[in-house]
Amino acid sequence: MIFVESKTRKMKFKTTFVTFVSLILFNTLFGQDYQIKISIDSTQILIGDYLRAEVNITAPKQSPFLLSKLLPEEIAPIEIINISKFDTLVSENQYSLHQTITVTCFDSGSYYFPSLSIFTLDSILLAQSDSLYFSVSPVPVDTTAAIKDIKLPVKVRITFKELLPYILIAVGCVIIILLAIWLLLKYAKKKVKVELKVRVKPKEPAHIIALRNLDALRHKKLWQAGLVKEYYSELTDIIRIYLKDRWDIDAMEMTSNEIFEAVRQVKLDLEQENQLSYILTTADLVKFAKSKPLPDDHDKCFNETKSFIEKTATITTNSSN
């Protein structure tokens, strides 16, 4: 029993020794090919100043490895400002990596920039850098100097680039205002012209103007040229203007039914009312219902219009001018 325990102890000792020797040989044979070094640009900085650490790594070609990371919570109160990308330089048997890590600190005191390590993919340590000491000092204040007033804000000249958006907005507003004024003036001018055109009393009697316009329409021969709708539009305009000039009935702004109601205030006989009804109804059918009267209907409408004007030209009523 004693012999067996002694033999077991010898086996455990041999196994531990072999493992220890293997690790030494691994680091001796392969660790020399991996190197990581860190240097800092200063060992003393003021609060808020930047400290730059230059990381240089050397490793054999085609030999992947892992690099330890700087975790913000582990290096506080040191704060990481920037970590640059690796610059790689490849030689015949190895490649070199360079990286810049910029940090700062807002608490005065003594600190160590942490060491970084590189490992195999199996997490075996290959190389490790030294941790570097540096100190952070507060900004020196001259307590003997007089307290100075706070400086007023510095006046900075405004550039054209800064003014350009406001200039464009102002120009746009001016254009919109001018356009609105132009539209208002144009509409007002047009409205005044229409009102003047409607309200100005003709120098000639209404029936003379209407008969002359009828004669001009006859010479145009619109319906003979296939312009039936245009023919009836001009014919009804002549009769509407006549009603306006003769009895001040604003017929141009009325529908046919409204014209019939207005004409009832004038003492016309039944024949004249029927004539007016036939003219306006036939014209409405052509303009709105796309009716196609016969040529005889065109002549009849024309003759009825002429007859209505001639017969009503001599009627005197309380509404006449």
C-alpha positions as CSV (number, residue, x, y, z in Angstrom):
1,M,0.0,0.0,0.0
2,I,2.8,2.3,0.8
3,F,4.6,1.4,-2.4
4,V,1.5,2.2,-4.5
5,E,1.1,5.7,-2.9
6,S,4.7,6.4,-3.4
7,K,4.5,5.4,-7.0
8,T,1.4,7.6,-7.5
9,R,3.1,10.6,-6.1
10,K,6.1,10.1,-8.4
11,M,3.7,10.0,-11.4
12,K,1.9,13.2,-10.4
13,F,5.3,14.9,-9.9
14,K,6.5,13.8,-13.4
15,T,3.2,15.1,-15.0
16,T,3.5,18.5,-13.3
17,F,7.1,18.8,-14.2
18,V,6.5,17.9,-17.9
19,T,3.7,20.5,-18.1
20,F,5.8,23.2,-16.5
21,V,8.7,22.5,-18.8
22,S,6.4,22.5,-21.8
23,L,5.1,25.9,-21.0
24,I,8.6,27.2,-20.6
25,L,9.7,25.7,-23.9
26,F,6.5,27.1,-25.6
27,N,7.2,30.6,-24.4
28,T,10.9,30.3,-25.2
29,L,10.4,28.9,-28.7
30,F,7.3,30.9,-29.8
31,G,7.0,33.8,-27.3
32,Q,10.2,35.4,-28.7
33,D,8.5,35.9,-32.1
34,Y,5.7,37.9,-30.5
35,Q,6.3,41.3,-29.0
36,I,4.1,44.1,-27.7
37,K,5.5,47.4,-26.5
38,I,3.7,50.6,-25.4
39,S,5.2,54.1,-25.1
40,I,3.5,57.3,-24.0
41,D,4.3,60.8,-25.2
42,S,4.5,62.3,-21.7
43,T,4.6,61.2,-18.1
44,Q,2.9,64.3,-16.8
45,I,-0.2,66.1,-18.2
46,L,-2.6,68.7,-17.0
47,I,-6.2,67.9,-16.3
48,G,-8.1,67.6,-19.6
49,D,-4.9,67.3,-21.7
50,Y,-4.5,64.4,-24.2
51,L,-2.1,61.5,-23.6
52,R,-1.1,59.5,-26.6
53,A,0.1,55.9,-26.2
54,E,1.8,54.2,-29.2
55,V,1.2,50.5,-29.4
56,N,3.7,48.4,-31.4
57,I,3.1,44.7,-32.0
58,T,5.5,42.3,-33.8
59,A,4.2,38.8,-34.8
60,P,5.1,36.0,-37.3
61,K,3.4,36.0,-40.6
62,Q,0.3,33.9,-41.0
63,S,0.0,33.5,-37.2
64,P,-3.3,34.8,-35.9
65,F,-3.5,36.1,-32.3
66,L,-5.8,38.0,-30.0
67,L,-5.2,41.4,-28.4
68,S,-6.7,42.4,-25.1
69,K,-9.1,45.3,-25.1
70,L,-9.2,48.5,-23.0
71,L,-12.5,48.5,-21.2
72,P,-13.6,52.0,-20.1
73,E,-15.0,50.8,-16.8
74,E,-11.7,49.1,-15.9
75,I,-9.4,52.1,-16.5
76,A,-11.7,54.8,-15.0
77,P,-11.1,57.7,-14.3
78,I,-9.0,57.5,-17.4
79,E,-11.2,58.2,-20.4
80,I,-10.6,56.9,-23.9
81,I,-10.8,59.7,-26.6
82,N,-9.8,57.7,-29.7
83,I,-8.4,54.4,-30.8
84,S,-6.9,54.5,-34.3
85,K,-6.9,51.7,-36.8
86,F,-3.8,49.5,-37.1
87,D,-1.1,50.4,-39.5
88,T,0.5,47.2,-40.8
89,L,4.0,46.8,-42.1
90,V,4.8,43.3,-43.6
91,S,8.3,42.0,-43.9
92,E,9.6,38.6,-45.1
93,N,8.9,36.5,-42.0
94,Q,6.8,38.8,-39.8
95,Y,4.6,41.8,-39.7
96,S,4.5,44.8,-37.5
97,L,1.3,46.6,-36.3
98,H,1.1,50.1,-35.0
99,Q,-1.8,51.8,-33.2
100,T,-2.3,55.1,-31.4
101,I,-4.6,55.2,-28.3
102,T,-5.5,58.7,-27.1
103,V,-6.8,59.1,-23.5
104,T,-7.4,61.9,-21.0
105,C,-8.2,62.4,-17.4
106,F,-10.1,65.0,-15.4
107,D,-9.0,64.0,-11.9
108,S,-5.5,64.9,-10.7
109,G,-3.4,62.1,-9.3
110,S,-1.0,59.3,-10.3
111,Y,-2.1,56.6,-12.8
112,Y,-0.8,53.7,-14.8
113,F,-1.6,53.2,-18.4
114,P,-2.7,49.5,-18.4
115,S,-0.6,46.8,-19.9
116,L,-1.9,45.0,-23.0
117,S,-1.5,41.3,-23.8
118,I,-1.6,39.1,-26.9
119,F,-2.9,35.6,-26.8
120,T,-3.2,32.6,-29.1
121,L,-6.6,31.6,-30.3
122,D,-6.6,29.1,-27.4
123,S,-6.1,32.0,-24.9
124,I,-2.4,31.2,-24.2
125,L,-0.4,34.2,-23.3
126,L,2.2,35.1,-26.0
127,A,3.4,38.5,-24.9
128,Q,2.5,41.3,-22.5
129,S,3.5,45.0,-22.3
130,D,4.5,47.0,-19.2
131,S,2.1,49.3,-17.5
132,L,3.3,52.9,-17.8
133,Y,3.2,55.5,-15.0
134,F,2.0,59.0,-15.6
135,S,0.6,61.8,-13.4
136,V,-2.2,64.3,-13.9
137,S,-1.7,67.8,-12.4
138,P,-4.4,70.5,-11.9
139,V,-4.1,73.7,-13.8
140,P,-1.9,76.1,-11.9
141,V,-3.7,79.1,-10.5
142,D,-2.0,82.3,-9.4
143,T,-3.9,83.1,-6.2
144,T,-1.9,86.4,-5.8
145,A,-3.2,87.9,-9.0
146,A,-6.2,90.2,-9.1
147,I,-9.6,88.7,-10.1
148,K,-10.4,89.9,-13.6
149,D,-13.9,90.5,-15.0
150,I,-15.4,87.9,-17.3
151,K,-14.5,88.7,-20.9
152,L,-17.3,89.9,-23.1
153,P,-18.3,87.6,-26.0
154,V,-16.0,88.0,-29.0
155,K,-17.6,89.6,-32.0
156,V,-17.2,87.3,-35.0
157,R,-17.9,88.6,-38.5
158,I,-20.8,86.9,-40.2
159,T,-19.9,85.2,-43.4
160,F,-21.9,85.3,-46.6
161,K,-22.5,81.6,-46.4
162,E,-24.2,82.1,-43.0
163,L,-26.3,84.9,-44.4
164,L,-27.3,83.1,-47.6
165,P,-30.3,81.1,-46.2
166,Y,-31.8,84.3,-44.7
167,I,-31.2,86.2,-48.0
168,L,-33.0,83.4,-49.9
169,I,-35.9,83.4,-47.5
170,A,-36.2,87.2,-47.7
171,V,-36.1,87.2,-51.5
172,G,-38.7,84.5,-51.5
173,C,-41.0,86.5,-49.2
174,V,-40.6,89.6,-51.4
175,I,-41.5,87.6,-54.6
176,I,-44.6,86.1,-52.9
177,I,-45.7,89.6,-51.7
178,L,-45.2,91.1,-55.1
179,L,-47.0,88.3,-56.8
180,A,-49.9,88.7,-54.4
181,I,-50.1,92.4,-55.1
182,W,-49.9,91.8,-58.8
183,L,-52.8,89.3,-58.7
184,L,-54.9,91.6,-56.5
185,L,-54.3,94.6,-58.8
186,K,-55.0,92.5,-61.9
187,Y,-58.2,91.1,-60.4
188,A,-59.3,94.5,-59.1
189,K,-58.6,96.1,-62.5
190,K,-60.5,93.4,-64.3
191,K,-63.4,93.8,-61.9
192,V,-63.5,97.5,-62.4
193,K,-63.4,97.1,-66.2
194,V,-66.3,94.6,-66.1
195,E,-68.4,96.9,-63.8
196,L,-67.7,99.9,-66.0
197,K,-68.5,97.9,-69.1
198,V,-71.8,96.7,-67.7
199,R,-72.9,100.0,-66.1
200,V,-72.0,102.5,-68.8
201,K,-75.1,103.5,-70.6
202,P,-75.0,103.3,-74.4
203,K,-75.2,106.5,-76.4
204,E,-77.4,104.9,-79.0
205,P,-80.8,103.4,-78.3
206,A,-80.7,99.7,-77.2
207,H,-82.6,98.4,-80.2
208,I,-80.3,100.2,-82.7
209,I,-77.2,98.5,-81.2
210,A,-79.0,95.1,-81.0
211,L,-80.2,95.2,-84.6
212,R,-76.7,96.2,-85.8
213,N,-75.2,93.3,-83.9
214,L,-77.8,90.9,-85.4
215,D,-76.8,92.1,-88.9
216,A,-73.2,91.4,-88.1
217,L,-74.0,88.0,-86.8
218,R,-75.9,87.2,-90.0
219,H,-73.0,88.1,-92.2
220,K,-70.6,85.8,-90.2
221,K,-72.6,82.7,-91.3
222,L,-71.6,80.7,-88.3
223,W,-74.1,77.9,-88.4
224,Q,-73.6,77.6,-92.1
225,A,-69.9,76.8,-91.3
226,G,-70.9,74.2,-88.7
227,L,-70.3,76.5,-85.7
228,V,-73.8,76.1,-84.3
229,K,-73.0,76.5,-80.6
230,E,-71.0,79.7,-81.3
231,Y,-73.9,81.0,-83.3
232,Y,-76.4,80.5,-80.5
233,S,-74.0,81.9,-77.9
234,E,-73.6,85.2,-79.9
235,L,-77.4,85.3,-80.5
236,T,-78.3,85.0,-76.8
237,D,-75.6,87.5,-75.9
238,I,-77.2,90.0,-78.2
239,I,-80.6,89.5,-76.6
240,R,-79.1,89.6,-73.1
241,I,-77.3,92.9,-73.7
242,Y,-80.5,94.3,-75.2
243,L,-82.4,93.4,-72.1
244,K,-79.7,95.1,-70.0
245,D,-79.6,98.3,-72.1
246,R,-83.4,98.4,-72.5
247,W,-84.8,97.6,-69.1
248,D,-81.6,97.4,-66.9
249,I,-82.1,93.7,-66.5
250,D,-78.7,92.2,-65.6
251,A,-79.3,89.3,-68.0
252,M,-75.6,88.5,-68.7
253,E,-75.3,87.2,-65.1
254,M,-78.7,85.4,-65.1
255,T,-79.9,81.9,-66.1
256,S,-82.8,81.7,-68.6
257,N,-85.3,81.1,-65.8
258,E,-84.1,84.1,-63.9
259,I,-84.5,86.2,-67.0
260,F,-88.1,85.0,-67.4
261,E,-88.8,86.1,-63.8
262,A,-87.2,89.5,-64.4
263,V,-89.1,90.1,-67.7
264,R,-92.4,89.6,-65.9
265,Q,-91.8,92.9,-64.2
266,V,-91.9,94.5,-67.6
267,K,-95.3,94.9,-69.3
268,L,-94.8,92.6,-72.3
269,D,-97.6,90.9,-74.2
270,L,-97.9,87.1,-74.4
271,E,-96.4,86.9,-77.9
272,Q,-93.2,88.7,-76.9
273,E,-92.8,86.5,-73.8
274,N,-93.2,83.4,-76.0
275,Q,-90.7,84.7,-78.5
276,L,-88.1,85.3,-75.7
277,S,-88.8,81.9,-74.2
278,Y,-88.4,80.1,-77.6
279,I,-85.1,81.9,-78.2
280,L,-83.5,81.2,-74.9
281,T,-84.8,77.6,-74.6
282,T,-83.6,76.7,-78.0
283,A,-80.1,78.2,-77.3
284,D,-79.9,76.3,-73.9
285,L,-80.7,73.0,-75.7
286,V,-77.9,73.6,-78.2
287,K,-75.3,74.8,-75.6
288,F,-76.0,72.3,-72.8
289,A,-78.0,69.4,-74.2
290,K,-76.1,69.2,-77.5
291,S,-79.3,69.5,-79.5
292,K,-78.9,69.8,-83.3
293,P,-81.7,72.1,-84.6
294,L,-82.5,72.1,-88.3
295,P,-81.4,75.0,-90.6
296,D,-85.0,76.3,-90.5
297,D,-84.7,76.5,-86.7
298,H,-81.6,78.7,-87.0
299,D,-83.4,81.1,-89.2
300,K,-86.5,81.1,-87.0
301,C,-84.5,81.9,-83.9
302,F,-82.8,84.8,-85.7
303,N,-86.1,86.2,-87.0
304,E,-87.8,85.8,-83.6
305,T,-84.9,87.7,-82.0
306,K,-85.1,90.5,-84.5
307,S,-88.9,90.6,-84.2
308,F,-88.7,90.7,-80.4
309,I,-86.3,93.6,-80.5
310,E,-88.3,95.6,-83.0
311,K,-91.6,95.2,-81.2
312,T,-90.3,96.0,-77.7
313,A,-88.3,99.0,-78.9
314,T,-91.3,101.3,-78.7
315,I,-92.8,99.9,-75.5
316,T,-92.8,102.4,-72.6
317,T,-92.9,101.0,-69.1
318,N,-92.1,102.3,-65.6
319,S,-88.9,100.2,-65.7
320,S,-87.7,101.5,-69.0
321,N,-84.9,104.1,-69.3
